[in-house]
Amino acid sequence: MIETNIPFSSGVTGTGPVVERLLQALPGMSPQLRKAAGYILDNPRVVGVNSIREVAEAAGVKPNTLVRMARAAGCNGYDDFRRPFRDALRERREDFPDKARWLQSIARKGKHGRLFGDMAAAAFDNVQELYAGTNADEMKSAADRIIASRKTFVLGVGVSYALARNFTYLARMALDDVVAIPQDGSLPMDDIAKAGPADVLLAMTFAPYRTEVVEAVHIARSQDVRIIALSDSRTSPVLLAADHAFVIPTDTPQFFTSTVATAAFLETLMAFVIAAAGPHVVPNIDKFHQRRHDLGIYWDQGK
């Protein structure tokens, strides 16, 4: 069953109420309305900038479908639906002239300069969009879930594998019961077979979505495990099943999915965990590093 009480942020400040109504209406929509809604949810800024025909063409639907989608979200029509998106864009104050000048300067350095500039611009934009579209209170709520859990399972495969391992490595300096899955020789669903309501699954997958991650999330959901999910679309199957759902921007000029914003999100979530975990955490981290110094694991500059 699709959960509809998902704490999403729209990515455009001031549009939260209409986005929430659209999400609530999503499960009962026809396939065409769902297609239109999915595009809007993943590309909220185009609503305030482009005409209804341009948005419809980009979404692959007819303009009248957008009108019906707007009414399904509780608006009088598309103009009523569009208004908060336009107002939010007018109120934006972000301006990055220094970044723009720098990007323009490297773009003039030939083919490789343009590629370098495109990659830099995508990385900047992904991180900027992440922090603009993520609710700090919801991130704190997710961090509190991890701290209060009996065990936290961190699931990432493919491009997310190293990120999941790094998050687990850092978390275990402060907390005892954080484990990366899948473990060697097992499947994610094996690792969470005995998990229950006292546990948390932090899962991440990006299009094309990995079947084992989607299946693990739904199995965990059936066992009343609390789900923290990271993905690139509001209609991602792991986000729709999550207690805490976070959209991570992944746009990039290259073929492979960008992980810059995902790494930034996980670093910030870890900061929230450490900040809220209590006074014992800093001594735990100090003890972890001191033991490594004593064992010679860290290079001694004095030698």
Residue pairs with C-beta under 8 A, 6 or more apart in sequence:
2 26
2 27
2 240
2 241
3 240
3 241
3 242
3 243
4 23
4 24
4 26
4 27
6 23
6 239
6 240
6 242
6 245
7 135
7 138
7 141
7 244
7 245
8 19
8 20
8 23
8 41
8 234
8 245
8 247
9 16
9 133
9 134
9 135
9 138
10 16
10 19
10 44
10 133
11 44
11 45
11 129
11 132
11 133
11 247
12 44
12 45
12 48
12 85
12 88
12 89
12 133
13 88
13 91
13 92
13 132
14 84
14 87
14 88
14 91
15 44
15 84
15 85
15 88
17 84
18 73
18 74
18 75
18 81
18 84
18 85
19 41
19 44
21 73
21 74
21 75
22 37
22 40
22 41
22 69
22 72
22 73
23 41
23 234
25 37
25 72
25 73
25 74
26 34
26 37
26 235
28 72
29 37
29 69
29 72
32 61
32 65
33 65
33 68
33 69
33 72
34 235
35 59
35 60
35 61
35 65
36 56
36 59
36 61
36 65
36 66
36 69
37 69
37 72
37 73
38 233
38 234
38 235
39 55
39 58
39 59
39 60
39 61
40 47
40 55
40 59
40 69
41 233
41 234
41 235
42 233
42 234
42 235
42 247
43 58
44 85
45 85
45 89
46 54
46 55
46 58
47 55
47 81
47 82
47 85
47 86
48 82
48 85
48 86
48 87
48 88
48 89
49 89
50 58
52 63
52 66
52 67
52 78
52 82
53 63
55 66
56 62
56 63
56 65
56 66
59 65
59 66
63 78
66 78
67 77
67 78
69 81
70 77
70 78
70 80
70 81
70 82
71 77
73 81
75 81
94 128
94 132
96 124
99 124
103 117
103 120
103 121
104 117
106 113
106 116
106 117
106 120
107 113
107 114
107 117
107 118
109 116
115 253
118 253
119 252
119 253
119 254
122 251
122 252
122 253
122 258
123 258
123 260
125 249
125 251
126 249
126 250
126 251
126 252
126 258
126 260
126 261
127 249
127 260
127 261
127 264
129 249
129 261
130 248
130 249
130 261
130 264
130 265
131 264
133 247
133 249
134 246
134 265
138 244
138 246
139 246
139 268
139 269
139 272
140 272
140 276
141 244
142 228
142 244
142 246
142 269
142 272
143 269
143 272
143 273
143 275
143 276
144 276
145 200
145 226
145 228
145 243
145 244
146 152
146 171
146 175
146 178
146 200
146 202
146 228
146 273
147 175
147 273
147 276
147 277
147 278
149 177
149 198
149 199
149 200
149 226
150 177
150 198
150 199
151 177
151 178
151 179
151 195
151 198
151 199
151 200
152 171
152 175
152 177
152 178
152 179
152 199
152 200
152 201
152 202
153 179
153 180
153 181
153 191
153 192
153 195
153 199
153 200
153 201
153 202
153 220
154 164
154 167
154 168
154 171
154 178
154 179
154 180
154 181
154 202
155 164
155 180
155 181
155 182
155 188
155 201
155 202
155 203
155 204
155 213
155 216
156 162
156 163
156 164
156 165
156 180
156 203
156 204
156 205
156 213
157 182
157 188
157 205
157 210
157 212
157 213
158 205
158 210
159 206
159 256
159 257
159 259
160 204
160 205
160 206
160 259
160 262
163 204
163 259
163 262
163 263
163 266
164 180
164 202
164 204
165 180
166 263
166 266
167 180
167 202
167 266
167 269
167 270
168 178
168 179
168 180
170 270
171 178
171 270
171 273
172 178
173 284
173 285
173 288
173 289
174 273
174 274
174 277
174 281
174 284
174 285
175 273
175 277
175 281
179 191
181 188
181 191
181 192
181 216
182 188
182 190
182 191
182 212
183 191
187 212
188 212
188 213
188 215
188 216
189 212
189 215
189 216
189 219
192 199
192 201
192 216
192 219
192 220
192 223
192 225
195 201
195 220
195 223
195 225
196 223
196 224
196 225
197 223
197 224
197 225
197 226
199 225
199 226
200 225
200 226
200 227
200 228
201 216
201 217
201 220
201 225
201 226
201 227
201 228
202 228
202 229
202 230
203 213
203 216
203 217
203 220
203 227
203 228
203 229
203 230
203 238
204 213
204 229
204 230
204 231
204 238
204 248
204 262
205 213
205 214
205 231
205 236
205 238
206 231
206 232
206 248
206 250
206 257
206 262
207 232
207 233
207 236
207 257
209 231
209 236
209 237
209 238
213 238
214 237
214 238
217 227
217 229
217 237
217 238
217 241
217 242
218 237
218 241
220 227
221 227
221 241
226 243
226 244
227 238
227 241
227 242
227 243
227 244
228 242
228 243
228 244
228 246
229 236
229 238
229 239
229 241
229 242
229 244
229 245
229 246
230 238
230 246
230 248
230 262
230 265
231 238
231 239
231 245
231 246
231 247
231 248
232 247
232 248
232 249
232 250
232 257
233 239
233 247
234 245
234 247
239 245
239 246
239 247
246 265
248 261
248 262
248 265
249 258
249 261
250 257
250 258
250 259
250 261
250 262
251 258
252 258
274 281
274 285
289 298
292 298
293 300
